[in-house]
Amino acid sequence: MPEDTRKYQFSWDTLGSDMALARPNLGPDTSIEMYRLFQFTMRDILEQSYGTKATDELFYKSGQLAGMSFYNQFLADAADLAELVKRIQDLFVKFRVGIFRVESINTETMECYIAVDEDLDCSGLPDIEDVICVYDEGLIAGIMEAHTGKPFTVKEVDCWCTGARTCRFQAKPAA
């Protein structure tokens, strides 16, 4: 197979939709420990191979793709911003991602602060004095871009791993 042939281009079809058939005994859920085992071993190998900066860029881009896909799959028909936020809140709880809330938003500029309590990626981890939710940054950026049609920059400003006990993100349209 040529080196540039893509083997795993993402689509919702690749996730498998019939969990009753796929996992008749175990169902669709897994543990946070197994999710984090996957995420942090992947991050470790990528950092060893490409460095931390490149790994963060890959996690952010992966989150962006996920956010845009998530928006298109579940949120694209939201009538307005209020409905969009409510549906994100409901879906984050349904999928056990975390407890999503918009703390502030400037509806003219779309700059906002978003908090995610009980975040899947980091809640309960030790303090390391650094934010770690790069994938979540990309996820939020992807949702915002899909909704507005404009690219967004999202940075985590507080994290469980910095002692904040919630993840807080600043989102704003990209310069």
N, C-alpha and C positions, 0 to 999 in steps of 0.2 A: 504494500500500500504506500503511495507517495506520502512523504513527510507532511505535506500541507493539507491532506485530506482530513476533514473533520469527522470524528467518530461519534461525538456526544453533543451535538448541537441541541440546546435546551428547547423543549416544548412541553406543554402540560401533558401531552399524550405519553411522554416517557416516564411519567410518575406512576402510571398504573392507576386506573380509576375503580376497579372492582376489587375492593379489599376483602369482601366476603369470599371471593374466589381465591385471591392471592394469599390471604392469611385468615383462614376460617377459624382457627383456634386462638390466635394471638391478637387479631384485630389491627387497626391502623396506628396504634400508639406505641411509643417507645419511651425509654427513660431519659431524663436530662443527662445522666451520666454517660449514656451511649452516644447521645448527640454531641456532648462536649468531648468525648473520646475521639470521635471522628474529626470535629473541628480543630481541636488543639494538636492532635498528631499531624493533621494536614498542615496546619500553620507551622509546626516545628520543622517538618521536612521542607516546606517551601522556604522558610527562613534560612535553613542550612544551605539550600541550593541557590537561592537568589538574593538573600539579605532581607532585613526587616522592612525597609522602605518599599521594595518591589512587592513583597508579600502583602503589605498593607494596601498597596494599589490594586493588587489582584482581588483581595477580599472586598474592597470598596466597589470595584467594578462588578464583582459577582453579586453583591448586594443590590447594586443598581439594576442589573438584569432581573434579579428576583423581584425588586420593587415594581419595575415596569410591568413585568409579567403578572404579578399579584394584582396590580391595578387593573390590567386588561381582563383578567379572569374574574375578579370579584367586585370591582369598584367603578368601572367605566361608565355605568349608567346612573351614577350618583347625580341627583338633580342640582345640588349646590354644595358649597363648602361645609355647611353644617351637617348635611347628610353624609358627606364623605367622611368627616371626622367620626361621626357616630358609627358608621359601618366599619371603619378601621378599628375603633375601640372594640366593637363586638367580635370582629374577626380575630383580633389579637388574643382575646380571651378564649374564643372557640378553639383556636389552634395552639393555645398555651404559649404564645410568644412573650406576652407580658401585659401589663396594664397601661394602655396608651392614653395620654391626655395632652391636649394642647394647652400650654400654660399662658402663652400670649401670642397674638398674631396681629400684624399690620396688614389689613386686607388690601391696601393700596400697593404696598411693596412686596407682599407675601413673605416678608421676613417673620420668622416665628421661633418660639422655643417650645420644644416637645419633650415630655418626660415619659419614660417607660419604667414603671415599677416592676419588680420581680422579673427582670429581663432574663430571657432564656440563656443568653450568652455568659452572663457574669454574676448574677445574684448568688451570694453565698461564697464567692471566691475570696481568697485572701487579699488584703490590701497590698498593692504593689506600687502605689503612688503614680499610677499611669492609667489613662483611659484605654480600654481594649476593644470597644464595640465598633470596630471599623466596618464590619459587615452591616451592622445596623445603620451606620451613617449612610452607606450606599443604598440600603433598602429604603430609607426615608427619602433620599435624594431621587431614587427611581420613581417612587410613588408621586412625589411632588412634580417631577418632570412630566410624567405621563398625564397628570391632571392639568397642568398649566401649558404644556407644550414648550416649556423653557427649561434649560438645564439649571440644576440647583447644586449648591455646595452645602454640605452638611458636616458639621464638626461636633463631636461629643465634647461637652464642657464639664460634665460631672459623670462619675461612674461609681458603681459599687466598689470597684478596685482602687478608688481614690478616697474611700471612706464616706462617700456621699449617700450610699444606700439607695440611690435611684440613678438611673441613667438620664442625662439631660442633654439635649441636642439643640444647636443653633442651626437653623436652616434659612438660607437666603438664595435668591437668584444668583447664578454665577455671573461674575463680572464680564 
